[in-house]
Every structure is written in structure tokens, then in C-alpha cells.
Amino acid sequence: MAFHDEKERQDWFKKARKILKKGNALTLIKQMDEFIIKTTGESCKTMVSQRDYLLRAYREGRLNYAKILLENLPIGSGAF
């Protein structure tokens, strides 16, 4: 399992959001790869699925949060 408890998961999630907002999506994807190596079973499948989602979004240019924030545009699924 990638995280030992809920607090550890939440802390990592907060850091991940900051990484994305700074425009470092590839850094986050690489960190997720490190977690994937250490996990098995359903946890591994879930992490691979989430990593692949971010990788597709990155390749499609949908993770440019740093630019969006500079332009004061809303981000997130509830932005519209």
C-alpha cells in the first residue's frame, strides 16, 4: 500500500495539488510511478489508472495550471 494511513494520504494529496499548480505535472507523475512500484493488487491498479489519467491530461495540454492561475481563471471540475 502506498500510504500507511488517511493522514499520510491527505498530506501527499495536498503536496500533489501544489506540484500541479506550480506547473510540474511530470514531477507528480514520476512520484506516482515510485508509489506504483511499491504497491500490489487493487491499490496498484488504482494508482496506475490515476497516473495514466494524469499522463493523458498532460499530453493533451490540460494540466497547465500555472498558466491558468496567472490568468486568474478558475480551475477544477466545479469551476464552471
C-alpha positions in Angstrom: 0.0 0.0 0.0 1.3 3.5 -0.9 0.1 5.2 2.3 0.0 3.9 5.8 -3.0 5.9 7.0 -5.5 8.5 5.9 -3.4 11.5 7.2 -0.4 10.4 5.1 -2.7 10.2 2.0 -4.2 13.6 2.7 -0.8 15.2 3.2 0.5 13.7 -0.1 -2.6 14.9 -1.9 -2.1 18.5 -0.7 1.5 18.3 -1.9 0.4 16.9 -5.2 -2.0 19.8 -5.7 0.8 22.3 -5.1 3.0 20.5 -7.6 0.3 20.7 -10.2 -0.4 24.3 -9.5 3.3 25.1 -10.0 3.2 23.5 -13.4 5.2 20.4 -12.5 2.9 17.7 -13.7 5.7 15.4 -14.8 7.2 15.5 -11.3 3.9 14.3 -9.9 3.6 11.6 -12.5 7.2 10.4 -11.6 6.3 10.4 -7.9 3.3 8.3 -8.7 5.5 5.8 -10.6 7.5 5.4 -7.4 4.4 4.6 -5.5 3.2 2.1 -8.1 6.5 0.2 -7.9 5.9 -0.3 -4.1 2.2 -1.4 -4.4 0.3 -4.5 -5.4 -3.2 -5.7 -6.0 -6.1 -3.3 -6.2 -4.1 -0.4 -4.8 -1.6 -0.8 -7.7 -4.4 -0.9 -10.3 -6.0 2.2 -8.9 -2.7 4.1 -8.9 -1.9 3.0 -12.4 -5.3 4.2 -13.6 -4.9 7.6 -11.8 -1.4 8.0 -13.1 -2.5 7.2 -16.7 -5.3 9.7 -16.4 -2.9 12.5 -15.4 -0.4 11.4 -18.1 -3.1 11.6 -20.8 -4.3 15.0 -19.5 -0.7 16.2 -19.5 -0.1 15.1 -23.1 -3.4 16.8 -24.1 -2.3 20.0 -22.5 -5.0 20.0 -19.8 -2.6 20.4 -16.8 -1.3 23.8 -17.4 -2.5 25.1 -14.0 0.4 27.5 -13.6 -0.6 29.5 -16.7 -4.3 29.3 -15.8 -3.6 30.7 -12.3 -1.5 33.5 -13.7 -4.5 34.5 -15.8 -6.8 34.3 -12.7 -9.0 31.7 -14.4 -10.9 29.1 -12.2 -9.6 25.6 -12.1 -11.1 22.3 -11.1 -14.2 20.4 -12.1 -16.5 22.8 -10.2 -15.2 25.9 -11.9 -17.9 26.2 -14.4 
